[in-house]
Amino acid sequence: MASSEGFSGSPTSVAAPVTQYGVTKPISMAGPTEADLQRSRDLEKFLVEAGLYESKEEAAKREEVLGRIQEIVTDWVKQLTRLRGYIDQMVEDANAVILTFGSFRLGVHGPGSDIDTLCVGPSYVNREEDFFFLLHNILAEREEVTELQPVPDAHVPVMKFKFDGIPIDLLYASISCLVVPQELDISDMSVLYNIDEPTVRSLNGCRVADQILKLVPNVEHFRTTLRCLKLWAKRRGVYSNVTGFLGGVNWALLVARVCQLYPNAVPSMLVSRFFRVYTQWRWPNPVMLCAIEEDELGFSVWDPRKNPRDRTHHMPIITPAYPCMNSSYNVSTSTLRVMMEQFQYGNNICEKIELNRVKWSALFEPYLFFESYKNYLQVDILAADADDLRSWKGWVESRLRQLNLMIERDTYGKLQCHPYPHEYVDASKPCAHSAFFMGLQRKQGEIVQEGQQFDIRGSVDEFRRSVIMYVFWKPGMEIYVSHVRRKQLPAYVFPDGYKRPRNVRLTPHQLSDKLSHGNGVAFQTESGEKCLKRKKDPDGENSEQSRREKRKSPDRSQSVSPEIISCKRCSTSPGCSTSDLDEMNGLAEGNASSNLSIIGCCSGEYIGSISTAGSSEGSNQGYDNPATSRSDLCDDSKSSVEDEHTDQKRVFQDGFLEEIEPNAMAAVVLKSMNGAVDSETVQNPVIRHVEFDVNSMRDENLDRWMVKPLLLRKKRPRKPAVRVSV
């Protein structure tokens, strides 16, 4: 457990010579006041009660597991050395070294967290055959090893497993020497000689962790602050590198930079300054702990002057070890927008904490994702058993970011996506199941044109084609993508198994979340808290009564996820949903009970869906049957966080912000190009035209209406027909 020593003493004195940490001078050398020290003690008490620190028994078990893995890899290398025909002395000297990185190396791991490990072996032991085949088989034969999952095609190739219940992520790096020294200095530049790019990325995890600990002024304060921010990011749904948010190393680098800017601050001050700095940071100016180092080894480093792709990065967070890379290249315009909203939320709460208006628990209130949007994409992942689901889910999850980019590309950025990194499980399904959700909303300030529609079936179909390329596919692996309204969310996404009542009384902090995306109007009460005020309706009581009727939750029997009838890849059954007539065609939200519709699936016949319309009035043109009307997919909603302190002074002026941003040439280049790149380049936008035939929409087998797309190369003139376009 981290020590709280230093929180109870008197304020630290400011040293005469100002020590510079990082690429700029500190913003402030001021130490803590007595109130800051008390808030730091309260913060650490909260973190302990939240269960972020492991016991001594758990720590001892982790060390034991690492020792046993060290024995296994050493025996593995000796065995390979003997098979390669080396002399007995070489076999005796043969060795491999196990190093740690990530949260374990930084000292911020908690109970149940995995251990990021790196195996460094000699030059004659390779990754493709020796590591992912021979060592994999050795581990598979051991009783202590469970859930063994090799991921050789990852950006950083890794083997995941549990050893005696402890999750392990094991990487491999082969360095250019015949005997690996037991006391290997991973920070030495010589370890990078004559190695390939995947090996460099594998080594960089350990090298970056060591550099971070060297570049922060106070390691204990850094660790406590990082624990706090990681917990906050998980509670607020912005902790996931694979989904397009930030992972462990990204948060560590952001926290380390704030520690450099406030070298004498204690954790309570650092948490507050963290939100204060990054709510005002002018992205894409990079966050750097030290100057970017270039070497003659020839590895590519992050430099937007030379590398055009580096100019497309939205939130550059540069690693401090050579070769310096952008650790947050997965961040998109949508995920950056979500994170900036959450930074503003954290800044508002920290200001209240400093005024003693709320406690630390208010900062960690969970984000009400399923209360924040009116429309969602639901991605259901199924497999025959838990082992197959683990590998299949990992592959699909790694592709979800591309679905986000494809949708924004095909809608020209007018339809914004918010991927939620939490996984949900429907235990009632006969197959192993996992589900992810993505919030949808129209871009704020976008002018709604009459009849405008968002047809995202092409994006979903492209995503489907990329997913089914999985080389380790097995029978039973399925994926279904559905458009579902908030009223139709399945029960298993809610903590208690049922929907939150619409008239629930939210806390002030949850209310600020609601204001980010809802249509309510904020006002300030006499007590200083925020409340929602409905817009006045000239119809008076009658309109109020109609609102209550509209807000009534639908019957639970109607609020179900798409029912997967077949778990076979080659199934051609159209029965991918138990939605009835109205559910398939999405009536307007005021009088409809659902709008669930299957957009696409990866197996069997392509099942078309109603294109997500931008206007319910415009979508009904050409139809006499009211059951075929379409409602607005993305109602206008607020996407910016309301600031509760707009009338207060800013802590520091915008000009002072210049001092906290590095003056590197890369930053100047990015600043000059800010706004030139709107999103990551996937493909050029394509306007899609899809023809539908109303007469063939009747499905006699399931006794419901559904839209079936006609292949354009097999056009058959049928009337009446409607052409739907973006």
Residue pairs with C-beta under 8 A, 6 or more apart in sequence:
1 48
1 53
2 44
2 53
2 107
2 220
2 223
2 224
2 227
3 220
4 40
4 41
4 44
5 220
6 220
6 221
6 266
7 37
7 40
7 41
7 44
7 266
8 37
8 41
9 37
11 31
11 32
11 33
11 34
11 37
12 31
12 32
12 264
13 31
14 29
14 30
14 31
14 264
15 29
18 25
18 26
18 29
19 217
19 263
20 26
21 215
21 216
21 217
21 259
21 260
21 261
21 263
22 215
22 257
22 260
22 261
22 288
22 289
22 290
22 662
23 288
23 289
23 290
23 291
23 662
23 663
23 664
24 261
24 659
24 660
24 661
24 662
24 663
25 659
26 260
26 261
26 262
26 263
27 261
27 262
27 273
27 652
27 656
27 659
27 660
28 261
28 262
28 265
29 263
29 264
30 262
30 264
30 265
31 264
31 265
32 40
32 264
32 265
32 266
32 268
32 269
36 265
36 266
36 268
36 269
37 266
37 268
39 268
39 353
39 354
39 360
40 224
40 266
40 267
40 268
40 269
42 268
42 359
42 360
43 224
43 228
43 267
43 268
43 271
43 360
44 224
44 267
46 359
46 360
46 361
46 364
47 53
47 224
47 227
47 228
47 231
50 231
50 364
51 110
51 111
52 110
52 227
52 231
53 110
53 111
54 62
54 109
54 110
54 111
55 111
58 111
61 164
61 166
62 104
62 115
62 166
65 115
65 163
65 164
65 166
65 168
66 98
66 100
66 115
66 117
68 144
68 163
68 164
69 98
69 117
69 163
69 168
69 170
70 96
70 97
70 98
72 138
72 139
72 142
73 96
73 98
73 119
73 121
73 135
74 94
74 95
74 96
76 96
76 130
76 134
76 135
76 138
77 94
77 95
77 96
77 121
77 122
77 125
78 91
78 92
78 94
80 94
80 124
80 125
80 130
80 134
81 90
81 91
81 94
81 122
81 124
82 91
84 124
86 94
90 178
90 179
93 179
94 122
94 179
95 122
95 179
95 180
95 181
95 182
96 119
96 120
96 121
96 122
96 125
96 180
97 119
97 120
97 180
97 181
97 182
97 184
98 117
98 118
98 119
99 117
99 118
99 120
99 184
99 186
99 206
100 115
100 116
100 117
100 118
100 206
101 116
101 117
101 118
101 205
101 206
101 208
101 209
102 109
102 115
102 116
102 169
102 205
102 209
102 248
102 249
103 109
103 110
103 113
103 116
103 230
103 248
104 113
104 115
104 116
105 116
105 206
105 209
105 210
106 209
106 212
106 213
106 223
106 226
106 252
107 219
107 223
108 223
108 226
108 227
108 230
108 252
109 115
110 227
112 167
113 167
114 166
114 167
114 168
114 169
115 166
115 167
115 168
115 169
116 169
116 171
116 205
117 168
117 169
117 170
117 171
118 170
118 171
118 172
118 173
118 202
118 203
118 205
118 206
119 131
119 170
119 171
119 172
119 173
120 173
120 174
120 175
120 180
120 184
120 186
120 191
120 203
121 130
121 131
121 172
121 173
121 174
121 175
121 180
122 174
122 175
122 177
122 178
122 179
122 180
123 174
123 175
123 176
123 177
123 178
123 194
124 178
125 131
125 174
126 174
127 152
127 157
127 172
127 174
127 198
127 199
128 152
131 159
131 172
132 150
132 152
132 157
132 159
135 159
135 172
136 148
136 150
136 159
139 145
139 148
139 159
139 161
140 148
144 163
144 164
145 161
145 162
145 163
146 161
146 162
147 160
147 161
147 162
147 387
147 390
148 159
148 160
148 161
149 159
149 160
149 161
149 390
149 391
149 394
150 159
150 160
151 157
151 158
151 159
151 160
151 394
153 471
154 398
155 201
156 171
156 198
156 201
156 202
156 205
157 171
157 172
157 198
157 202
158 169
158 170
158 171
159 169
159 170
159 171
159 172
160 167
160 168
160 169
160 170
161 167
161 168
161 170
162 168
171 202
171 205
172 202
173 195
173 199
173 202
173 203
174 195
174 199
175 191
175 193
175 195
175 199
175 203
176 193
176 194
176 195
184 191
185 191
186 203
186 206
186 207
186 210
187 207
187 210
187 211
187 321
189 295
189 297
189 322
191 203
192 200
192 203
192 297
192 299
192 322
193 297
195 203
197 299
200 299
200 323
204 319
204 321
204 323
204 325
205 249
207 321
207 322
208 249
208 319
208 320
208 321
208 327
209 249
210 321
211 289
211 290
211 319
211 320
211 321
212 252
212 253
212 256
212 289
212 320
213 219
215 256
215 260
215 289
215 290
215 320
216 222
216 256
216 259
216 260
217 259
217 260
217 263
217 264
218 259
218 263
221 259
221 265
221 266
221 267
221 270
222 255
222 256
222 259
224 267
225 255
225 258
225 259
225 267
225 270
225 271
225 274
226 251
226 252
226 255
228 267
228 271
229 251
229 254
229 255
229 271
229 274
230 239
230 248
230 251
231 364
232 346
232 363
232 364
233 239
233 245
233 246
233 251
235 364
235 365
235 366
235 367
236 342
236 345
236 346
236 366
236 367
237 245
237 338
237 342
237 367
237 369
237 420
237 421
237 422
238 245
238 246
238 335
238 338
238 339
238 342
238 421
239 245
239 246
239 247
239 251
239 421
240 246
240 247
240 421
241 247
241 248
241 250
241 328
241 330
242 330
242 397
242 398
242 400
242 401
242 421
243 330
243 335
243 397
243 400
243 401
243 419
243 420
243 421
244 330
244 331
244 332
244 334
244 335
244 401
244 404
244 419
245 330
245 331
245 335
245 338
245 339
245 421
246 254
246 317
246 328
246 331
246 339
247 327
249 319
249 327
250 317
250 327
250 328
253 287
253 289
253 317
253 318
253 319
253 320
253 327
254 274
254 278
254 287
254 317
255 270
255 274
256 289
257 287
257 288
257 289
258 270
258 273
258 274
258 277
259 265
259 270
260 289
261 273
261 277
261 660
262 269
262 270
262 273
265 273
268 353
271 350
271 363
272 350
272 351
272 353
272 354
274 346
275 343
275 344
275 346
275 347
275 350
276 347
276 350
276 651
277 660
278 343
279 340
279 343
279 344
279 347
280 654
280 657
281 287
281 657
281 660
281 661
282 657
282 661
282 671
282 674
283 314
283 315
283 316
283 336
284 313
284 314
284 315
284 316
284 670
284 674
285 316
285 661
285 662
285 667
285 670
285 671
286 302
286 316
286 317
286 318
286 326
286 662
286 664
286 666
286 667
286 670
287 316
287 317
287 318
288 318
288 320
288 324
288 662
288 664
289 318
289 320
290 320
291 664
292 301
292 302
292 303
292 318
292 324
292 664
292 666
293 301
293 322
293 324
294 301
294 322
295 322
295 323
297 322
297 323
299 322
299 323
300 307
300 323
301 322
301 323
301 324
301 325
302 310
302 316
302 318
302 324
302 325
302 326
302 666
303 310
303 666
304 310
304 311
304 313
304 666
304 669
304 670
304 673
305 665
305 666
305 669
310 316
310 326
311 669
311 670
311 673
311 676
311 677
312 677
312 680
312 681
313 326
313 328
313 329
313 331
314 331
314 332
314 333
314 336
314 680
315 328
315 331
315 336
315 339
316 326
316 328
316 670
317 326
317 327
317 328
318 324
318 325
318 326
318 327
319 325
319 326
319 327
330 401
331 339
332 401
332 404
332 405
332 408
332 679
332 680
333 408
333 413
333 678
333 679
334 404
334 408
334 416
334 417
334 418
334 419
335 404
335 418
335 419
337 416
337 639
338 418
341 516
341 639
341 640
341 641
342 367
342 641
344 640
344 641
344 643
345 509
345 512
345 513
345 516
345 641
346 363
348 512
348 641
348 643
348 644
348 645
349 358
349 362
349 363
349 509
350 363
351 644
351 645
351 648
352 358
352 362
353 359
353 360
353 362
353 363
357 528
358 509
362 507
362 509
365 507
365 509
365 510
367 513
368 506
368 510
368 513
368 514
369 418
369 420
369 422
369 437
369 439
370 376
370 437
370 486
370 489
370 493
370 494
371 486
371 500
371 510
371 513
371 514
372 418
372 439
372 513
372 514
372 516
372 517
372 518
373 418
373 439
373 440
373 441
373 486
373 517
373 637
374 441
374 485
374 486
374 589
374 634
374 635
374 637
375 439
375 440
375 441
375 483
375 484
375 485
375 486
375 612
375 633
375 634
375 635
376 437
376 438
376 439
376 440
376 483
376 484
376 485
376 486
376 489
377 403
377 417
377 437
377 438
377 440
377 481
377 482
377 483
377 484
377 599
378 435
378 436
378 437
378 481
378 482
378 483
378 484
378 490
378 561
378 562
379 396
379 400
379 403
379 435
379 436
379 437
379 438
379 479
379 480
379 481
380 426
380 433
380 434
380 435
380 478
380 479
380 480
380 481
380 482
380 561
380 562
380 564
381 389
381 392
381 393
381 396
381 433
381 434
381 435
381 436
381 478
381 479
382 389
382 429
382 431
382 432
382 433
382 434
382 476
382 477
382 478
382 479
382 480
382 564
382 567
383 389
383 392
383 393
383 431
383 432
383 474
383 476
383 477
383 478
384 431
384 432
384 474
384 475
384 476
384 477
384 567
385 432
385 476
386 432
388 432
388 474
388 476
388 477
389 432
389 433
389 434
391 472
392 470
392 473
392 474
392 477
393 423
393 434
395 467
395 470
395 472
396 467
396 479
397 436
399 463
399 466
399 467
400 419
400 436
400 438
401 419
402 463
402 466
402 682
403 417
403 438
403 459
403 460
403 463
403 481
404 417
404 419
404 438
405 679
405 680
405 682
406 459
406 462
406 463
406 682
407 415
407 417
407 456
407 459
408 415
408 416
408 417
408 679
409 459
409 679
409 682
409 683
409 685
410 456
410 458
410 459
410 685
410 686
410 688
410 726
411 454
411 456
411 726
412 685
412 726
413 443
413 678
413 679
414 442
414 443
414 446
414 454
415 440
415 441
415 442
415 443
415 454
415 456
415 612
415 633
415 634
416 440
416 441
416 442
416 443
416 639
417 438
417 439
417 440
418 438
418 439
418 440
418 441
419 436
419 438
420 436
420 437
420 438
420 439
421 436
422 436
423 434
423 435
423 436
424 434
424 435
424 436
424 437
424 492
424 493
425 433
425 434
425 435
425 492
426 433
426 435
426 490
426 492
426 561
427 433
427 492
428 492
429 564
430 567
431 476
431 478
431 564
431 567
435 490
435 492
435 493
435 561
437 493
439 517
440 612
440 633
440 634
441 517
441 634
441 635
441 637
441 639
442 448
442 614
442 634
442 635
442 636
442 637
443 639
444 636
444 637
444 638
444 639
444 640
446 636
448 614
448 615
448 636
449 614
449 615
450 615
450 617
450 618
451 614
451 615
451 617
451 618
451 619
451 621
452 613
452 614
452 615
452 618
453 611
453 612
453 613
453 614
453 615
453 618
453 619
453 630
453 724
453 725
453 726
454 611
454 612
454 613
454 614
454 633
454 634
454 726
455 611
455 612
455 688
455 690
455 724
455 725
455 726
456 599
456 611
456 612
457 599
457 600
457 608
457 609
457 611
457 688
457 690
457 709
458 686
458 688
458 690
460 481
460 599
460 600
461 600
461 606
463 481
463 600
464 479
464 481
464 600
464 601
464 602
467 479
467 602
468 602
468 603
470 477
473 569
475 568
475 569
476 567
476 568
476 569
477 569
478 564
478 567
478 569
478 601
478 602
478 603
479 601
479 602
480 562
480 564
480 576
480 598
480 600
480 601
480 602
481 598
481 599
481 600
481 601
482 561
482 562
482 577
482 596
482 597
482 598
482 599
483 595
483 596
483 597
483 599
483 609
483 612
483 633
484 561
484 595
484 596
485 586
485 589
485 594
485 595
485 596
487 553
487 554
487 559
487 589
487 593
487 594
488 554
488 558
488 559
488 560
488 583
488 594
488 595
488 596
489 499
489 559
490 559
490 560
490 561
491 497
491 498
491 499
491 556
491 559
492 561
494 500
498 556
499 553
499 559
501 553
502 551
502 552
502 553
503 551
506 514
508 529
508 530
511 530
511 531
511 532
512 530
512 641
512 642
512 644
514 520
514 532
515 522
515 530
515 532
515 638
515 641
515 642
516 638
516 639
516 640
516 641
516 642
517 637
517 638
517 639
518 532
518 637
518 638
519 635
519 636
519 637
519 638
520 532
520 533
520 534
521 532
521 533
521 534
521 535
522 530
522 531
522 532
522 533
522 642
523 530
523 531
523 533
524 530
525 531
530 642
530 644
534 547
537 543
537 544
550 589
550 590
553 559
554 593
554 594
555 593
558 583
558 593
558 594
559 594
560 578
562 576
562 577
562 578
562 579
562 596
562 598
563 575
563 576
563 577
563 578
564 576
565 571
565 573
565 575
565 576
566 573
566 575
566 604
568 603
569 602
569 603
569 604
570 603
570 604
571 603
571 604
572 604
572 605
573 604
574 605
574 607
574 699
574 701
574 702
574 706
575 701
575 702
576 598
576 601
576 607
577 583
577 584
577 596
577 597
577 598
579 594
579 596
579 597
579 704
580 704
581 627
581 704
581 705
582 592
582 593
582 594
582 627
583 593
583 594
583 595
583 596
583 597
584 596
584 597
584 610
584 704
584 705
584 706
584 707
585 595
585 597
585 610
585 627
585 628
585 629
585 630
585 705
586 592
586 594
586 595
586 596
586 597
586 610
586 629
586 630
586 631
587 593
587 595
587 626
587 627
587 629
587 631
588 616
588 629
588 631
588 632
589 595
589 631
589 632
589 635
592 631
595 610
595 631
597 609
597 610
598 607
598 609
599 609
600 606
600 607
600 609
601 607
606 709
607 706
607 708
608 690
608 692
608 706
608 707
608 708
608 709
609 707
610 630
610 707
611 619
611 630
611 690
611 724
612 630
612 633
612 634
613 619
613 630
613 631
613 632
613 633
614 632
614 633
614 634
615 632
616 629
616 630
616 631
616 632
619 629
619 630
619 631
620 628
620 629
620 630
621 722
622 720
622 722
623 629
623 694
623 722
625 694
627 705
628 694
628 697
628 705
661 667
687 725
687 726
688 725
688 726
689 712
689 723
689 724
689 725
690 709
690 723
690 724
690 725
691 709
691 710
691 712
691 715
691 721
691 723
692 707
692 708
692 709
692 710
692 721
692 722
692 724
693 708
693 710
693 718
693 721
694 720
694 721
694 722
695 718
695 719
695 720
696 708
696 710
696 718
697 705
697 706
697 707
697 708
698 705
699 705
699 706
710 716
